[in-house]
Amino acid sequence: MPNYNLKINGETIAVNADSDTPLLWVLRDQLNLVGTKFGCGIAQCGACTIHVDGKATRSCQLPVSMIDKEEITTIEGLSKEGKHPLQEAWKVVDVPQCGYCQAGQIMTAASFLKENPTPNSKEIREAMHGNICRCASYNRIEKAVAIAAKKMS
């Protein structure tokens, strides 16, 4: 089994995995970074969203062998204390119901706000469109992203 040195949440970590193992399973099963969720397994729902060099990426379809020197950030690495402006806004707006999709939603929003720090409502909806929320908390998600954007700018 190949050995990979992955830079995850600021640390270099050695893992052994088959080359076609999705990064999601390395994160969850080997590294116990369980904030990243399995949703659909076909990169369509967004529950497994992480950052690869700051870009929102679906980890369920990303083979570990495709990671070279890229920096991986999971929800656990976004803020050690849970104090990222998006995490704070999620609490203010009371976004989560079941909470299952929320890490992926936040990771998508964080990447989006790096690219567009002052979005309007339409841009937020478009950016978040690919993340499915089983509880249909979309209006609260949009509101929380807008609040975080104001706080971050």
N, C-alpha and C positions, 0 to 999 in steps of 0.2 A: 504494500500500500504506500503510495507517495506521501511525502512529508511536505507541508506547505508552511511558510512563515508569513502569517497574515498580520497586517497592522490594523488592529481593531480598537476603536475608542482610545487611541493614543498609545496602545501597547503592542509590541510585537509578540505574537503568540504562535507557537508551533503546533500544528495539527496534522494528524494522519487521516487521510480520507481517499476513497476512490476518486479519480479525476472527474468523474461525471456526477459526483455528489453535489446537490444544490447547496449553495452557501447557507440557505435557511436552516438546513439540518445540521450543518457544522455549528452554526451559532447556537441553536437550541439544544441539540443532543450532546455535543462535545464541550461547549463552552458555557452552558447553562444561561445563555442570554435569551431568556424566554419572553421578553417583551415583544419581539418580532414574532408575529403569529402566522400560522398556516391557515389560509382561507380556501382558495380554489385549486392551487397547484399549477395553474396555467397562466399566471401573471395577469389576471384580469380583474381582481378585486381590490388589490392594494394593501391587504392586511400584512403582507410580508415586506413592505417598503423599508428600505435602509438607504443610507447615502454611500455612494462610491465616489470618492473625490468630490463630495459635496452635492452630487447629482442624485435625485431620487431614483432608486433602482429596485426592481422587484427581485427579491432574493430567492424566490422559489424556483426560478428558471435560470439562475446564474450558477453555472458549475464552478466549484471551488478552483478548478484548474485555470479558469479565466482571470483569476486575481493574481496580479504580479506584484507591483509596488504600490498599488492604489490604497488609499486610506479609506477604511470602512468605518462608518459611524452607525450605531444602532440607537434605538430610543434610550437605552441605558447610558450612552455616551453623549447624548445631546446636552444633558445637564445632570451631573452627579446628584444634585440635591433636588431635581425636579423644578428648578427655578427659571427655566427658559421662558421667555415671554409668551410663547405659544402654550406651554404647559400651564402657566399662570392664567392666561386668558381662557383656557379650557375650564378651569375651576370657576372663574368669575361667571362665565356664561352657563355653567353646569351642563356641558356638552354631553358627556357620556351617559348612556343608559346601561347597556350591557358592557360596554367598554372594549369589546373584542377588536374592533377595527381602529381604535383610537391611536395606537402607536403608529400605524401606517398613515393615518390621516395627518398626524402631527409631523411626521417625517416628510411627507409630501409637501405640506404647507411650509416647513422650514426651508426646503430647497427652493420652492417657489418664491418665498420672500427674499431670498438672497438675490434672485434674478430680477425681481420686481418689488422693491421695498415699499412702494406706494400704490398698491393696486386698487382698482374700483371693484364694485360688487360683481360685475360681469366677468372681470378677469379672475377673481377669486373662484367663482363658480366654474369657469372653464378649467382652471388649474386643478381643481379638486374633483372634477368630473369622473376621472378614472378610479376613484376610491369609493367602494360600495360600503354603505352603512346599513346594516340589517335593521336597525331601529329607526332609520330615516331621520337622523338628527342633522340633516343638511343645512337647515336655516341657522341652527345654533353654531355649526361648524363655520359657516360663512361669517357669522358675527364675531366669533372668536378669532378667526384669521384677521379680520379687519381691526379688531382691538389690538392684537399683537403687532400688526404692521405699524399702527400709530405709536405704540410703545417703543418699537425698535427704531423708528426713524427720528 
